[in-house]
Amino acid sequence: MTAASPAPAGAEPEASAPAPNLPLWLDAALAVVFGLFYAYDVWEVVESIVQLLGIGLSFSAAGWAVMIVALLAPLACFAAAFALGRRRGILARIALYFAGLCVSAALFLSLTVLLGQVGGVVV
């Protein structure tokens, strides 16, 4: 048996193939298009807060906590999808953005139900 020759100092192993590089314009376009959907989720929460306060209702402390979490959830989902998709191909990025939108929508619906359960809206 012969011993394997050591790899040169600057060589990378074959298993770690370089990540596909997308053009900057395509990366930015994906982030902007999906960012608009995430911004709509944020606007939904702001609209809910304004409407409830506009008809004379208020929030308890638990209600404010739930609404703040609902406000920050789409931003966190977008940041996670952006960070996880940074070194992946276009289809993986689209899938991550879409999965983040699904998680954001599920969180909004869950938090809306939780708002009613904790007595977050005060008459």
Beta strands, then each sheet from edge to edge (+ up, - down):
strand 1: 58-59
strand 2: 121-122
sheet 1: 1+ 2-
end
